[in-house]
Amino acid sequence: MKASVKKKAVLLRSQGYSYNLISSKLGVSKSTLHYWLADRPYRANSVVLERIIIGRERAAKTKNRKKLLTFKEASSYARTNTGRLSSKELLMLGIGLYIGEGQKNETVGVINSDPRVINLAIHWLTECFGVEVKNLTLAIHLYPDNNIKRCLRFWSDTTKIPPAQFGKTQIDGRVGKTSLKRGKLPYGTAHLRVKALGNKDFGVVLSRRIHALMHEVLKTRA
């Protein structure tokens, strides 16, 4: 009986069936099949290949479902743990942003490629320090594959800063940089700056206030 079963197993294996399918058909464990058939040449048949494809599709769908669940959980967590910011919370959030992305000289400004970050900086400056839109200027840093007009219109529409308040657009022509950045920054990088326009509170005074706040935050959290 054993020899007959082994013969059938050898035949099925030669026909391209996997250990799983042979085990299911003959009721023989996969460890036994491996012992019998390990040295036999094998090429998967269409049935096995189809099962592999189906298995991969199922695994991909399962992985995608798990990924979506983690996103939903993260979104729920974020909604639960955030809400409308108080004035002090906004001030501290802005200081954290400025520590990472702000200019560290006496010019007040934030540089970033994410329009949400730039808009947060604008909201912080206007709400916490009374800076007016007329005191804000943008200079856009682009790469050769960027469409200049489209990018400038995007930043103006997104930030509500008039094009007349934009500085000179810079095109990065450095050798070796173009291929690395192509397509990664579709709207380039925005350099947001505050101009005093004769109001000292929006000039060096504002810069020193921000730097003093940074110092206090870094000192108390060090």
Secondary structure as GFF3:
##gff-version 3
##sequence-region A 1 222
A	DSSP	alpha_helix	2	14	.	.	.	ID=ss1
A	DSSP	alpha_helix	19	26	.	.	.	ID=ss2
A	DSSP	alpha_helix	30	37	.	.	.	ID=ss3
A	DSSP	alpha_helix	46	81	.	.	.	ID=ss4
A	DSSP	alpha_helix	87	101	.	.	.	ID=ss5
A	DSSP	beta_strand	109	112	.	.	.	ID=ss6
A	DSSP	alpha_helix	115	129	.	.	.	ID=ss7
A	DSSP	three_ten_helix	133	135	.	.	.	ID=ss8
A	DSSP	beta_strand	136	142	.	.	.	ID=ss9
A	DSSP	alpha_helix	148	159	.	.	.	ID=ss10
A	DSSP	three_ten_helix	163	165	.	.	.	ID=ss11
A	DSSP	beta_strand	170	171	.	.	.	ID=ss12
A	DSSP	alpha_helix	178	181	.	.	.	ID=ss13
A	DSSP	beta_strand	189	194	.	.	.	ID=ss14
A	DSSP	three_ten_helix	200	202	.	.	.	ID=ss15
A	DSSP	alpha_helix	204	221	.	.	.	ID=ss16
###
